[in-house]
Amino acid sequence: MNNDTIIEKVEEAIAELYNEYQNEPSLFYNEHDLMHRLGTLLDGRLEEKYLDKENQPHRLMHYEFATLEKCFMKDGGYTSIPDDVKRFKEKKVGRGHFDLVVLNPEAIQSNTTINLSNPYFKYCRFGIRHWSEENGKPIFLYALEMMDLERISQGNKEKIWQDLKKLIALRDKGYVRKIKFLVFLWNNPKEDRIRQLREEFRDYPEVIIPNPNKKE
């Protein structure tokens, strides 16, 4: 399966989840339900396994995959941190995580099992990240974030912004080819609140916000 076909299948699954929530939001109890459903939709489309350099099999899709750099995330912001820095603004720094990723098959085929499967930073830094930087190719064909909100507050909007900035930063560095952020609203949110949130992120087509009150 080529990369463009994989991306098409991911976007088909996202669209199907969007429509399901848009039309029947009561099917989902929380974010875990939504993520599980998206994973199920992707499993049916991305069944093929790929072998690494040591002939070990890997799936394309993974949950909670660690980001490829250290970072500091707070108050709606995202700051990349150099590898050798351990503290920033008097706080210990580490890596973030993507809610869901779809790997580039070439990244699998060009790396060792430990570089692909071990979450420790040194394997990421000197393994798959180094491969991406040396070859100018993305490790992930797709990276996704998902958030469910009981209410639209300033604090929740800041959380959206900081995860969105994380996605954009790692895409702009070439580690990720495509990104998407799915924001789901609960408890029959008012139309004006949904419009307000959509307006705030209108310049970011990567952010998708279904409206469960209205069939679109």
N, C-alpha and C positions, 0 to 999 in steps of 0.2 A: 504494500500500500504506500503510495507516495505521500509527501508531506501535505500537499494541497488537499488531497482526499481526506486525510486525517483531520485537518482543520475543518473541512466541510461537515464531517460527521460530528465533531464537537459542537459546531454551531447548530446543527440539526437538533442535537440533544438539548442544548440550551433553549432553543425556540420551543421545543415540546414541553419542557418544564415550565417555561413562561406561560404558555397557553393553558396548561393544566391548572396552575395557580390562579391565573386570571379568571378562569371559568369556574373552577371548583376549589376555592381556597380551603374549604373545610376538610379536604383530604389530608391536610398537613397540620401536624400539631406544633412543630417547632423547626428550628434550623436543621436539626439532625435528620428529620424526615425529608426535608428538601434536599439536603446533601446526599442522603442515601438514594433518593429517587434519581437524582442526576447521575450518580455513580452507576445505578442500574441501567439507565438509558445509554450511558457510555459503554458499559460492559457489553451490551448487545451490539454495539457498533465497532468496538475496538478489541475484538477477541484475539487477534493475532499476537503471538509472542515473538520476541526478538532475542537473539543470542549476543552476549557480550564477547570480548576478546578471548575469554576463557571458556566459551561455549556454554555459559550458564544462561538460562532463560529469564526474561524480564517482561513484565507487563508495561504498557505505555502509561497507564493512569496510576497516580498515587495521591493519597491524602496527606495533608500536613507536611509537605516537603519543605525542608529548611531553605531559607534564602541563601544566596551565594556570597553574601558579605555581611559584615557586622553593621549594625544600624542602631539609631536612637529614634524612637517614635513617641511623640507626646504632643498634646494640644493641637492635633490636626496636622502635624508636621512629620517629615521623614528626613533623617540625616544619615548619609553613608559615612561609616567610620573605617579608617585604615585598619588593616589586619593586625598591626602590632599595638594598637591602642586598646587598653583594657577598661578604662574609665572615661566617661564623658559627662561633663557637668556634675561631677562628684557621684556619678552613678555607674555601676558596673554595666558594661554593654555586652550584647550577644547578638544572635541573629533572630530575625522574624521567621514566619512560616507562611507558605501559600496554603490556602484551604484545599486546593486541588490543582494538580498539574498533569499535563500530558507531555511525555518526553519525546524528544526528537529521536527517531530510530537510529540515526547515524551516531548520536551521542552514546547510545547503548553499544552499538557495534564497535565503537572506537575506544571503549574504556574497559577497565577491569571490573570484576565483580565487587571488590571492596570499595572502589571509588563510586560505584553506583548505589551500593546498598548500605554503606556505613555512614551514619549521620555526623560523625566527628568532623570538626571544621577542617582539619588538615587534609582529609581525603577529598573534601569538597574543593578546598583552595588549590591543592596541587594536582587534583584529578580532573573532575569534569569542568571546573571553572577555567583551569589552565587550558584544557582542550578547546573550550569555547573561544578564549582570547587568542590562542595561537592560530586557530582556523577561521575565525570570524564567522562562526556558526552558532545558532542558538541551542542551548541545552533543552529548552522547553518550547514545544510548538504552541502550547497554550498554558496560561496560568490564570486561575480564577480565585476570586474572593467572594464570599457570600455572607450576608448579614441579615438577621431578622430583627425588626424593631417593634417594640410595643408602643412606642411613642416617638414623635419627631422632636427631639430636644437638641440644644446646642452641643451638648456632650456627645450625643449620638452622631451628629453631623461631623464633629471633629474626628470621630472614629472612622467614619467613611473616608474623610479626606486623607487621613494618614495611611490607611491601607491602599487607597487609590494612588497616592504619591509613591508608595512602595512599588506597586505594579509598574507605574510609569517609569520610575528610575531604573528598574532592572530591565525593562523593555528597551529603554534608550541606550543602555550599555550593551545591548545585543545578546543578553542571556535568554531573553524571551521573545518569541515572534509575535504572539497575539495575547491580548489580555481582555478580561471581562470582570465586571463587578456587578453582582446581582443583589439588589436590596429589596427585601420583602417586608411589607407592612401588615401588622396584625390589628385585631380589635376594631374592624370597620373604620379605618381612618377617614377623616373628613376630606372631601374633595379638594378644598382649598389648601390643606396641608400637603396633599400629594402634589398638587400643582406647584406649590412653593418649593418642595424638595426637588422636583424635576427641573424647575427653573434654575435652582442653584447649580445643578450639574448639567445644564443644557449644552455646554461647550465640550462635554466629555461623553461621546457616544459609547464609550466603554462601560458606562454606568447604565444599568437597566433597572427600571423601577415599575413593576406591574401595578395596576390599579384594580384590586379585587372587587371594587364597587361598580365597575363599569366594564362591560364586554367591549373589547376593541377588535 
